[in-house]
Amino acid sequence: MRNPLIKRLPKELLGDFKKYMIMFLFLILMIAMGAGDLVASFSMNRSFDETKEKYNLEDGNFRLYDKASDKFIENINKKGVKVYENFYKELEEFDDDDGKADATVRIFKNRTEINKVCIMEGRLPKA
């Protein structure tokens, strides 16, 4: 005996062609968006990990009111923590003459050991 679904399935698919085509396209679109999101996420994670090593990024920082003594830095270094001097000047930026600072700009000296500068194009200014 023949299976009656052999005749019925093509009629069903052709009868509701628009509905099945929209469902198919929606499914393909969602799969593509999910895959694209995963690719972008993994790519950004890999780039972030490479940046840590390439530019020797710091693991943390702390701020003191006065310059630390040599003995203090030596005690910290004994605990396995490498301390770098990272002095900067903090300037306030006033844009709209209302008397309140609109932004704070930190100016660092050129660093060569840690937190190295990333230049996409051009060059560093000459001293």
Phi and psi in radians as a Rosetta constraint file:
Dihedral C 1 N 2 CA 2 C 2 CIRCULARHARMONIC -1.419 0.35
Dihedral N 2 CA 2 C 2 N 3 CIRCULARHARMONIC 2.639 0.35
Dihedral C 2 N 3 CA 3 C 3 CIRCULARHARMONIC -1.391 0.35
Dihedral N 3 CA 3 C 3 N 4 CIRCULARHARMONIC 2.177 0.35
Dihedral C 3 N 4 CA 4 C 4 CIRCULARHARMONIC -1.236 0.35
Dihedral N 4 CA 4 C 4 N 5 CIRCULARHARMONIC -0.299 0.35
Dihedral C 4 N 5 CA 5 C 5 CIRCULARHARMONIC -1.238 0.35
Dihedral N 5 CA 5 C 5 N 6 CIRCULARHARMONIC -0.339 0.35
Dihedral C 5 N 6 CA 6 C 6 CIRCULARHARMONIC -1.069 0.35
Dihedral N 6 CA 6 C 6 N 7 CIRCULARHARMONIC -0.641 0.35
Dihedral C 6 N 7 CA 7 C 7 CIRCULARHARMONIC -1.486 0.35
Dihedral N 7 CA 7 C 7 N 8 CIRCULARHARMONIC -0.548 0.35
Dihedral C 7 N 8 CA 8 C 8 CIRCULARHARMONIC -1.342 0.35
Dihedral N 8 CA 8 C 8 N 9 CIRCULARHARMONIC -0.694 0.35
Dihedral C 8 N 9 CA 9 C 9 CIRCULARHARMONIC -1.050 0.35
Dihedral N 9 CA 9 C 9 N 10 CIRCULARHARMONIC -0.844 0.35
Dihedral C 9 N 10 CA 10 C 10 CIRCULARHARMONIC -1.062 0.35
Dihedral N 10 CA 10 C 10 N 11 CIRCULARHARMONIC -0.657 0.35
Dihedral C 10 N 11 CA 11 C 11 CIRCULARHARMONIC -1.120 0.35
Dihedral N 11 CA 11 C 11 N 12 CIRCULARHARMONIC -0.722 0.35
Dihedral C 11 N 12 CA 12 C 12 CIRCULARHARMONIC -1.110 0.35
Dihedral N 12 CA 12 C 12 N 13 CIRCULARHARMONIC -0.806 0.35
Dihedral C 12 N 13 CA 13 C 13 CIRCULARHARMONIC -1.149 0.35
Dihedral N 13 CA 13 C 13 N 14 CIRCULARHARMONIC -0.737 0.35
Dihedral C 13 N 14 CA 14 C 14 CIRCULARHARMONIC -1.268 0.35
Dihedral N 14 CA 14 C 14 N 15 CIRCULARHARMONIC -0.549 0.35
Dihedral C 14 N 15 CA 15 C 15 CIRCULARHARMONIC -1.175 0.35
Dihedral N 15 CA 15 C 15 N 16 CIRCULARHARMONIC -0.697 0.35
Dihedral C 15 N 16 CA 16 C 16 CIRCULARHARMONIC -1.960 0.35
Dihedral N 16 CA 16 C 16 N 17 CIRCULARHARMONIC 0.802 0.35
Dihedral C 16 N 17 CA 17 C 17 CIRCULARHARMONIC -1.027 0.35
Dihedral N 17 CA 17 C 17 N 18 CIRCULARHARMONIC -0.768 0.35
Dihedral C 17 N 18 CA 18 C 18 CIRCULARHARMONIC -1.076 0.35
Dihedral N 18 CA 18 C 18 N 19 CIRCULARHARMONIC -0.781 0.35
Dihedral C 18 N 19 CA 19 C 19 CIRCULARHARMONIC -1.072 0.35
Dihedral N 19 CA 19 C 19 N 20 CIRCULARHARMONIC -0.798 0.35
Dihedral C 19 N 20 CA 20 C 20 CIRCULARHARMONIC -1.246 0.35
Dihedral N 20 CA 20 C 20 N 21 CIRCULARHARMONIC -0.597 0.35
Dihedral C 20 N 21 CA 21 C 21 CIRCULARHARMONIC -1.176 0.35
Dihedral N 21 CA 21 C 21 N 22 CIRCULARHARMONIC -0.730 0.35
Dihedral C 21 N 22 CA 22 C 22 CIRCULARHARMONIC -1.122 0.35
Dihedral N 22 CA 22 C 22 N 23 CIRCULARHARMONIC -0.749 0.35
Dihedral C 22 N 23 CA 23 C 23 CIRCULARHARMONIC -1.104 0.35
Dihedral N 23 CA 23 C 23 N 24 CIRCULARHARMONIC -0.714 0.35
Dihedral C 23 N 24 CA 24 C 24 CIRCULARHARMONIC -1.109 0.35
Dihedral N 24 CA 24 C 24 N 25 CIRCULARHARMONIC -0.828 0.35
Dihedral C 24 N 25 CA 25 C 25 CIRCULARHARMONIC -1.132 0.35
Dihedral N 25 CA 25 C 25 N 26 CIRCULARHARMONIC -0.686 0.35
Dihedral C 25 N 26 CA 26 C 26 CIRCULARHARMONIC -1.108 0.35
Dihedral N 26 CA 26 C 26 N 27 CIRCULARHARMONIC -0.740 0.35
Dihedral C 26 N 27 CA 27 C 27 CIRCULARHARMONIC -1.095 0.35
Dihedral N 27 CA 27 C 27 N 28 CIRCULARHARMONIC -0.788 0.35
Dihedral C 27 N 28 CA 28 C 28 CIRCULARHARMONIC -1.085 0.35
Dihedral N 28 CA 28 C 28 N 29 CIRCULARHARMONIC -0.756 0.35
Dihedral C 28 N 29 CA 29 C 29 CIRCULARHARMONIC -1.076 0.35
Dihedral N 29 CA 29 C 29 N 30 CIRCULARHARMONIC -0.778 0.35
Dihedral C 29 N 30 CA 30 C 30 CIRCULARHARMONIC -1.163 0.35
Dihedral N 30 CA 30 C 30 N 31 CIRCULARHARMONIC -0.684 0.35
Dihedral C 30 N 31 CA 31 C 31 CIRCULARHARMONIC -1.128 0.35
Dihedral N 31 CA 31 C 31 N 32 CIRCULARHARMONIC -0.735 0.35
Dihedral C 31 N 32 CA 32 C 32 CIRCULARHARMONIC -1.125 0.35
Dihedral N 32 CA 32 C 32 N 33 CIRCULARHARMONIC -0.721 0.35
Dihedral C 32 N 33 CA 33 C 33 CIRCULARHARMONIC -1.149 0.35
Dihedral N 33 CA 33 C 33 N 34 CIRCULARHARMONIC -0.732 0.35
Dihedral C 33 N 34 CA 34 C 34 CIRCULARHARMONIC -1.112 0.35
Dihedral N 34 CA 34 C 34 N 35 CIRCULARHARMONIC -0.762 0.35
Dihedral C 34 N 35 CA 35 C 35 CIRCULARHARMONIC -1.146 0.35
Dihedral N 35 CA 35 C 35 N 36 CIRCULARHARMONIC -0.724 0.35
Dihedral C 35 N 36 CA 36 C 36 CIRCULARHARMONIC -1.100 0.35
Dihedral N 36 CA 36 C 36 N 37 CIRCULARHARMONIC -0.686 0.35
Dihedral C 36 N 37 CA 37 C 37 CIRCULARHARMONIC -1.124 0.35
Dihedral N 37 CA 37 C 37 N 38 CIRCULARHARMONIC -0.736 0.35
Dihedral C 37 N 38 CA 38 C 38 CIRCULARHARMONIC -1.140 0.35
Dihedral N 38 CA 38 C 38 N 39 CIRCULARHARMONIC -0.726 0.35
Dihedral C 38 N 39 CA 39 C 39 CIRCULARHARMONIC -1.088 0.35
Dihedral N 39 CA 39 C 39 N 40 CIRCULARHARMONIC -0.788 0.35
Dihedral C 39 N 40 CA 40 C 40 CIRCULARHARMONIC -1.111 0.35
Dihedral N 40 CA 40 C 40 N 41 CIRCULARHARMONIC -0.713 0.35
Dihedral C 40 N 41 CA 41 C 41 CIRCULARHARMONIC -1.104 0.35
Dihedral N 41 CA 41 C 41 N 42 CIRCULARHARMONIC -0.833 0.35
Dihedral C 41 N 42 CA 42 C 42 CIRCULARHARMONIC -1.140 0.35
Dihedral N 42 CA 42 C 42 N 43 CIRCULARHARMONIC -0.637 0.35
Dihedral C 42 N 43 CA 43 C 43 CIRCULARHARMONIC -1.142 0.35
Dihedral N 43 CA 43 C 43 N 44 CIRCULARHARMONIC -0.744 0.35
Dihedral C 43 N 44 CA 44 C 44 CIRCULARHARMONIC -1.164 0.35
Dihedral N 44 CA 44 C 44 N 45 CIRCULARHARMONIC -0.694 0.35
Dihedral C 44 N 45 CA 45 C 45 CIRCULARHARMONIC -1.083 0.35
Dihedral N 45 CA 45 C 45 N 46 CIRCULARHARMONIC -0.761 0.35
Dihedral C 45 N 46 CA 46 C 46 CIRCULARHARMONIC -1.121 0.35
Dihedral N 46 CA 46 C 46 N 47 CIRCULARHARMONIC -0.747 0.35
Dihedral C 46 N 47 CA 47 C 47 CIRCULARHARMONIC -1.104 0.35
Dihedral N 47 CA 47 C 47 N 48 CIRCULARHARMONIC -0.700 0.35
Dihedral C 47 N 48 CA 48 C 48 CIRCULARHARMONIC -1.112 0.35
Dihedral N 48 CA 48 C 48 N 49 CIRCULARHARMONIC -0.768 0.35
Dihedral C 48 N 49 CA 49 C 49 CIRCULARHARMONIC -1.125 0.35
Dihedral N 49 CA 49 C 49 N 50 CIRCULARHARMONIC -0.689 0.35
Dihedral C 49 N 50 CA 50 C 50 CIRCULARHARMONIC -1.153 0.35
Dihedral N 50 CA 50 C 50 N 51 CIRCULARHARMONIC -0.624 0.35
Dihedral C 50 N 51 CA 51 C 51 CIRCULARHARMONIC -1.126 0.35
Dihedral N 51 CA 51 C 51 N 52 CIRCULARHARMONIC -0.665 0.35
Dihedral C 51 N 52 CA 52 C 52 CIRCULARHARMONIC -0.990 0.35
Dihedral N 52 CA 52 C 52 N 53 CIRCULARHARMONIC -0.768 0.35
Dihedral C 52 N 53 CA 53 C 53 CIRCULARHARMONIC -1.376 0.35
Dihedral N 53 CA 53 C 53 N 54 CIRCULARHARMONIC -0.726 0.35
Dihedral C 53 N 54 CA 54 C 54 CIRCULARHARMONIC -1.112 0.35
Dihedral N 54 CA 54 C 54 N 55 CIRCULARHARMONIC -0.744 0.35
Dihedral C 54 N 55 CA 55 C 55 CIRCULARHARMONIC -1.821 0.35
Dihedral N 55 CA 55 C 55 N 56 CIRCULARHARMONIC 0.155 0.35
Dihedral C 55 N 56 CA 56 C 56 CIRCULARHARMONIC 0.870 0.35
Dihedral N 56 CA 56 C 56 N 57 CIRCULARHARMONIC 1.033 0.35
Dihedral C 56 N 57 CA 57 C 57 CIRCULARHARMONIC -1.225 0.35
Dihedral N 57 CA 57 C 57 N 58 CIRCULARHARMONIC 2.545 0.35
Dihedral C 57 N 58 CA 58 C 58 CIRCULARHARMONIC -1.273 0.35
Dihedral N 58 CA 58 C 58 N 59 CIRCULARHARMONIC 2.710 0.35
Dihedral C 58 N 59 CA 59 C 59 CIRCULARHARMONIC -1.566 0.35
Dihedral N 59 CA 59 C 59 N 60 CIRCULARHARMONIC -0.343 0.35
Dihedral C 59 N 60 CA 60 C 60 CIRCULARHARMONIC -3.132 0.35
Dihedral N 60 CA 60 C 60 N 61 CIRCULARHARMONIC 3.046 0.35
Dihedral C 60 N 61 CA 61 C 61 CIRCULARHARMONIC -2.624 0.35
Dihedral N 61 CA 61 C 61 N 62 CIRCULARHARMONIC 2.830 0.35
Dihedral C 61 N 62 CA 62 C 62 CIRCULARHARMONIC -2.465 0.35
Dihedral N 62 CA 62 C 62 N 63 CIRCULARHARMONIC 2.799 0.35
Dihedral C 62 N 63 CA 63 C 63 CIRCULARHARMONIC -2.162 0.35
Dihedral N 63 CA 63 C 63 N 64 CIRCULARHARMONIC 2.359 0.35
Dihedral C 63 N 64 CA 64 C 64 CIRCULARHARMONIC -2.051 0.35
Dihedral N 64 CA 64 C 64 N 65 CIRCULARHARMONIC 2.665 0.35
Dihedral C 64 N 65 CA 65 C 65 CIRCULARHARMONIC -1.284 0.35
Dihedral N 65 CA 65 C 65 N 66 CIRCULARHARMONIC -0.648 0.35
Dihedral C 65 N 66 CA 66 C 66 CIRCULARHARMONIC -2.084 0.35
Dihedral N 66 CA 66 C 66 N 67 CIRCULARHARMONIC 2.887 0.35
Dihedral C 66 N 67 CA 67 C 67 CIRCULARHARMONIC -1.130 0.35
Dihedral N 67 CA 67 C 67 N 68 CIRCULARHARMONIC 2.371 0.35
Dihedral C 67 N 68 CA 68 C 68 CIRCULARHARMONIC -1.246 0.35
Dihedral N 68 CA 68 C 68 N 69 CIRCULARHARMONIC 2.510 0.35
Dihedral C 68 N 69 CA 69 C 69 CIRCULARHARMONIC -1.316 0.35
Dihedral N 69 CA 69 C 69 N 70 CIRCULARHARMONIC 2.800 0.35
Dihedral C 69 N 70 CA 70 C 70 CIRCULARHARMONIC -1.082 0.35
Dihedral N 70 CA 70 C 70 N 71 CIRCULARHARMONIC -0.637 0.35
Dihedral C 70 N 71 CA 71 C 71 CIRCULARHARMONIC -1.139 0.35
Dihedral N 71 CA 71 C 71 N 72 CIRCULARHARMONIC -0.711 0.35
Dihedral C 71 N 72 CA 72 C 72 CIRCULARHARMONIC -1.088 0.35
Dihedral N 72 CA 72 C 72 N 73 CIRCULARHARMONIC -0.809 0.35
Dihedral C 72 N 73 CA 73 C 73 CIRCULARHARMONIC -1.139 0.35
Dihedral N 73 CA 73 C 73 N 74 CIRCULARHARMONIC -0.677 0.35
Dihedral C 73 N 74 CA 74 C 74 CIRCULARHARMONIC -1.100 0.35
Dihedral N 74 CA 74 C 74 N 75 CIRCULARHARMONIC -0.727 0.35
Dihedral C 74 N 75 CA 75 C 75 CIRCULARHARMONIC -1.107 0.35
Dihedral N 75 CA 75 C 75 N 76 CIRCULARHARMONIC -0.673 0.35
Dihedral C 75 N 76 CA 76 C 76 CIRCULARHARMONIC -1.195 0.35
Dihedral N 76 CA 76 C 76 N 77 CIRCULARHARMONIC -0.726 0.35
Dihedral C 76 N 77 CA 77 C 77 CIRCULARHARMONIC -1.096 0.35
Dihedral N 77 CA 77 C 77 N 78 CIRCULARHARMONIC -0.552 0.35
Dihedral C 77 N 78 CA 78 C 78 CIRCULARHARMONIC -1.132 0.35
Dihedral N 78 CA 78 C 78 N 79 CIRCULARHARMONIC -0.445 0.35
Dihedral C 78 N 79 CA 79 C 79 CIRCULARHARMONIC -1.493 0.35
Dihedral N 79 CA 79 C 79 N 80 CIRCULARHARMONIC 0.118 0.35
Dihedral C 79 N 80 CA 80 C 80 CIRCULARHARMONIC 1.560 0.35
Dihedral N 80 CA 80 C 80 N 81 CIRCULARHARMONIC 0.256 0.35
Dihedral C 80 N 81 CA 81 C 81 CIRCULARHARMONIC -1.918 0.35
Dihedral N 81 CA 81 C 81 N 82 CIRCULARHARMONIC 2.185 0.35
Dihedral C 81 N 82 CA 82 C 82 CIRCULARHARMONIC -1.553 0.35
Dihedral N 82 CA 82 C 82 N 83 CIRCULARHARMONIC 2.190 0.35
Dihedral C 82 N 83 CA 83 C 83 CIRCULARHARMONIC -1.894 0.35
Dihedral N 83 CA 83 C 83 N 84 CIRCULARHARMONIC 2.278 0.35
Dihedral C 83 N 84 CA 84 C 84 CIRCULARHARMONIC -2.049 0.35
Dihedral N 84 CA 84 C 84 N 85 CIRCULARHARMONIC 2.512 0.35
Dihedral C 84 N 85 CA 85 C 85 CIRCULARHARMONIC -1.354 0.35
Dihedral N 85 CA 85 C 85 N 86 CIRCULARHARMONIC 2.294 0.35
Dihedral C 85 N 86 CA 86 C 86 CIRCULARHARMONIC -2.409 0.35
Dihedral N 86 CA 86 C 86 N 87 CIRCULARHARMONIC 1.098 0.35
Dihedral C 86 N 87 CA 87 C 87 CIRCULARHARMONIC -1.269 0.35
Dihedral N 87 CA 87 C 87 N 88 CIRCULARHARMONIC 2.565 0.35
Dihedral C 87 N 88 CA 88 C 88 CIRCULARHARMONIC -2.580 0.35
Dihedral N 88 CA 88 C 88 N 89 CIRCULARHARMONIC 2.857 0.35
Dihedral C 88 N 89 CA 89 C 89 CIRCULARHARMONIC -1.950 0.35
Dihedral N 89 CA 89 C 89 N 90 CIRCULARHARMONIC 2.314 0.35
Dihedral C 89 N 90 CA 90 C 90 CIRCULARHARMONIC -1.835 0.35
Dihedral N 90 CA 90 C 90 N 91 CIRCULARHARMONIC 2.087 0.35
Dihedral C 90 N 91 CA 91 C 91 CIRCULARHARMONIC -2.061 0.35
Dihedral N 91 CA 91 C 91 N 92 CIRCULARHARMONIC 2.516 0.35
Dihedral C 91 N 92 CA 92 C 92 CIRCULARHARMONIC -1.705 0.35
Dihedral N 92 CA 92 C 92 N 93 CIRCULARHARMONIC 2.459 0.35
Dihedral C 92 N 93 CA 93 C 93 CIRCULARHARMONIC -1.872 0.35
Dihedral N 93 CA 93 C 93 N 94 CIRCULARHARMONIC 2.189 0.35
Dihedral C 93 N 94 CA 94 C 94 CIRCULARHARMONIC -1.957 0.35
Dihedral N 94 CA 94 C 94 N 95 CIRCULARHARMONIC 2.055 0.35
Dihedral C 94 N 95 CA 95 C 95 CIRCULARHARMONIC -1.809 0.35
Dihedral N 95 CA 95 C 95 N 96 CIRCULARHARMONIC -0.634 0.35
Dihedral C 95 N 96 CA 96 C 96 CIRCULARHARMONIC -2.045 0.35
Dihedral N 96 CA 96 C 96 N 97 CIRCULARHARMONIC 0.389 0.35
Dihedral C 96 N 97 CA 97 C 97 CIRCULARHARMONIC 0.901 0.35
Dihedral N 97 CA 97 C 97 N 98 CIRCULARHARMONIC 0.614 0.35
Dihedral C 97 N 98 CA 98 C 98 CIRCULARHARMONIC -1.731 0.35
Dihedral N 98 CA 98 C 98 N 99 CIRCULARHARMONIC 0.030 0.35
Dihedral C 98 N 99 CA 99 C 99 CIRCULARHARMONIC 1.536 0.35
Dihedral N 99 CA 99 C 99 N 100 CIRCULARHARMONIC -0.184 0.35
Dihedral C 99 N 100 CA 100 C 100 CIRCULARHARMONIC -1.812 0.35
Dihedral N 100 CA 100 C 100 N 101 CIRCULARHARMONIC 2.482 0.35
Dihedral C 100 N 101 CA 101 C 101 CIRCULARHARMONIC -1.214 0.35
Dihedral N 101 CA 101 C 101 N 102 CIRCULARHARMONIC 2.273 0.35
Dihedral C 101 N 102 CA 102 C 102 CIRCULARHARMONIC -1.568 0.35
Dihedral N 102 CA 102 C 102 N 103 CIRCULARHARMONIC -0.424 0.35
Dihedral C 102 N 103 CA 103 C 103 CIRCULARHARMONIC -2.744 0.35
Dihedral N 103 CA 103 C 103 N 104 CIRCULARHARMONIC 2.741 0.35
Dihedral C 103 N 104 CA 104 C 104 CIRCULARHARMONIC -2.032 0.35
Dihedral N 104 CA 104 C 104 N 105 CIRCULARHARMONIC 2.235 0.35
Dihedral C 104 N 105 CA 105 C 105 CIRCULARHARMONIC -1.938 0.35
Dihedral N 105 CA 105 C 105 N 106 CIRCULARHARMONIC 2.223 0.35
Dihedral C 105 N 106 CA 106 C 106 CIRCULARHARMONIC -1.829 0.35
Dihedral N 106 CA 106 C 106 N 107 CIRCULARHARMONIC 2.195 0.35
Dihedral C 106 N 107 CA 107 C 107 CIRCULARHARMONIC -1.911 0.35
Dihedral N 107 CA 107 C 107 N 108 CIRCULARHARMONIC 2.046 0.35
Dihedral C 107 N 108 CA 108 C 108 CIRCULARHARMONIC -1.807 0.35
Dihedral N 108 CA 108 C 108 N 109 CIRCULARHARMONIC 2.692 0.35
Dihedral C 108 N 109 CA 109 C 109 CIRCULARHARMONIC -1.309 0.35
Dihedral N 109 CA 109 C 109 N 110 CIRCULARHARMONIC 2.811 0.35
Dihedral C 109 N 110 CA 110 C 110 CIRCULARHARMONIC -1.101 0.35
Dihedral N 110 CA 110 C 110 N 111 CIRCULARHARMONIC 2.234 0.35
Dihedral C 110 N 111 CA 111 C 111 CIRCULARHARMONIC -1.761 0.35
Dihedral N 111 CA 111 C 111 N 112 CIRCULARHARMONIC 2.419 0.35
Dihedral C 111 N 112 CA 112 C 112 CIRCULARHARMONIC -2.082 0.35
Dihedral N 112 CA 112 C 112 N 113 CIRCULARHARMONIC -0.289 0.35
Dihedral C 112 N 113 CA 113 C 113 CIRCULARHARMONIC -1.748 0.35
Dihedral N 113 CA 113 C 113 N 114 CIRCULARHARMONIC -0.755 0.35
Dihedral C 113 N 114 CA 114 C 114 CIRCULARHARMONIC -2.425 0.35
Dihedral N 114 CA 114 C 114 N 115 CIRCULARHARMONIC 2.666 0.35
Dihedral C 114 N 115 CA 115 C 115 CIRCULARHARMONIC 0.902 0.35
Dihedral N 115 CA 115 C 115 N 116 CIRCULARHARMONIC 0.935 0.35
Dihedral C 115 N 116 CA 116 C 116 CIRCULARHARMONIC -1.132 0.35
Dihedral N 116 CA 116 C 116 N 117 CIRCULARHARMONIC 2.693 0.35
Dihedral C 116 N 117 CA 117 C 117 CIRCULARHARMONIC -1.383 0.35
Dihedral N 117 CA 117 C 117 N 118 CIRCULARHARMONIC 2.413 0.35
Dihedral C 117 N 118 CA 118 C 118 CIRCULARHARMONIC -1.841 0.35
Dihedral N 118 CA 118 C 118 N 119 CIRCULARHARMONIC 2.024 0.35
Dihedral C 118 N 119 CA 119 C 119 CIRCULARHARMONIC -1.926 0.35
Dihedral N 119 CA 119 C 119 N 120 CIRCULARHARMONIC 2.017 0.35
Dihedral C 119 N 120 CA 120 C 120 CIRCULARHARMONIC -1.334 0.35
Dihedral N 120 CA 120 C 120 N 121 CIRCULARHARMONIC -0.702 0.35
Dihedral C 120 N 121 CA 121 C 121 CIRCULARHARMONIC -2.691 0.35
Dihedral N 121 CA 121 C 121 N 122 CIRCULARHARMONIC 2.721 0.35
Dihedral C 121 N 122 CA 122 C 122 CIRCULARHARMONIC 1.599 0.35
Dihedral N 122 CA 122 C 122 N 123 CIRCULARHARMONIC -2.664 0.35
Dihedral C 122 N 123 CA 123 C 123 CIRCULARHARMONIC -2.623 0.35
Dihedral N 123 CA 123 C 123 N 124 CIRCULARHARMONIC 2.930 0.35
Dihedral C 123 N 124 CA 124 C 124 CIRCULARHARMONIC -1.271 0.35
Dihedral N 124 CA 124 C 124 N 125 CIRCULARHARMONIC 2.646 0.35
Dihedral C 124 N 125 CA 125 C 125 CIRCULARHARMONIC -1.195 0.35
Dihedral N 125 CA 125 C 125 N 126 CIRCULARHARMONIC 2.594 0.35
Dihedral C 125 N 126 CA 126 C 126 CIRCULARHARMONIC -1.387 0.35
Dihedral N 126 CA 126 C 126 N 127 CIRCULARHARMONIC 2.577 0.35
